[in-house]
């Protein structure tokens, strides 16, 4: 598993989702050890679009805390700074969300 896949797995699990672990099933189908069988190997969400991360985080009760604590890091971010730091920079928003969610679990 790549570092990026690990981030996606953590994010999925920390937000209450299920990350599919693949095994080969009868008939040559890829399946998860949870019993679900798929014809497409990559059924897990890859979160390459920051909007997908935001969409999941916005559904959470702690979204305001994520915006204030998880992203602003003790200073208010202007929109341009937010876009540059978390939207344009690959996986920055995903990493920030995983870090925030891990801290919240402690």
C-alpha positions in Angstrom: 0.0 0.0 0.0 1.4 3.4 -0.9 1.5 6.3 1.5 -1.3 8.0 -0.4 -3.5 4.9 -0.2 -2.8 4.7 3.5 -4.0 8.3 3.9 -7.2 7.5 2.0 -7.7 4.4 4.1 -7.3 6.3 7.4 -9.6 9.1 6.2 -12.2 6.6 5.1 -12.1 4.7 8.4 -11.8 7.8 10.6 -15.0 9.1 9.0 -16.9 5.9 9.6 -16.4 4.3 6.2 -15.1 0.9 5.2 -11.9 0.5 3.3 -12.0 -2.5 1.1 -9.1 -4.9 1.4 -8.9 -7.0 -1.8 -8.7 -10.7 -2.1 -9.3 -12.9 -5.2 -12.7 -14.5 -5.2 -14.1 -17.4 -7.2 -14.5 -16.8 -10.9 -11.6 -14.3 -11.0 -13.5 -11.4 -9.4 -11.8 -9.0 -7.0 -13.5 -9.0 -3.7 -13.1 -7.6 -0.2 -12.5 -9.6 2.9 -15.9 -8.2 4.1 -17.5 -10.4 1.4 -18.4 -7.7 -1.2 -17.4 -8.7 -4.7 -16.6 -6.0 -7.4 -15.6 -6.2 -11.0 -13.6 -3.0 -10.6 -10.5 -3.4 -8.5 -10.4 0.2 -7.3 -13.8 0.6 -5.5 -12.2 2.7 -2.7 -12.5 6.4 -2.9 -9.2 8.0 -3.8 -10.0 11.6 -2.6 -7.9 13.2 -5.4 -10.4 16.0 -5.5 -10.3 18.2 -2.3 -14.0 18.8 -2.8 -14.5 15.1 -1.9 -12.6 15.6 1.4 -14.6 18.8 2.2 -17.9 17.1 1.4 -17.2 14.3 3.9 -15.9 16.7 6.6 -18.9 19.1 6.1 -21.3 16.3 7.1 -19.5 16.0 10.5 -20.6 17.7 13.7 -17.0 18.9 14.2 -16.6 20.6 10.8 -16.4 24.1 12.4 -13.6 22.8 14.7 -11.8 21.4 11.7 -11.9 24.7 9.9 -10.7 26.6 13.0 -8.3 24.1 14.6 -7.3 21.8 11.8 -6.7 24.3 9.0 -6.1 27.7 10.4 -3.2 26.7 12.7 -3.6 29.7 15.1 -4.1 32.4 12.4 -7.0 33.3 10.2 -6.5 32.2 6.6 -7.5 34.4 3.7 -9.3 32.7 0.9 -6.2 32.9 -1.4 -4.0 31.4 1.3 -6.6 28.6 1.9 -6.7 27.8 -1.8 -2.9 27.8 -2.1 -2.3 25.7 1.0 -5.1 23.2 0.9 -6.6 23.1 -2.6 -3.7 23.5 -5.0 -1.1 21.6 -2.9 -1.7 17.9 -3.6 -3.2 15.9 -0.7 -2.7 18.8 1.8 -6.4 18.9 2.7 -6.6 15.1 3.0 -3.5 15.1 5.3 -4.9 17.9 7.4 -8.2 16.1 7.8 -6.5 12.8 8.8 -4.3 14.7 11.3 -7.3 16.5 12.8 -9.4 13.3 13.0 -6.6 11.3 14.7 -6.2 14.1 17.3 -9.9 14.2 17.9 -9.9 10.5 18.7 -7.3 10.9 21.5 
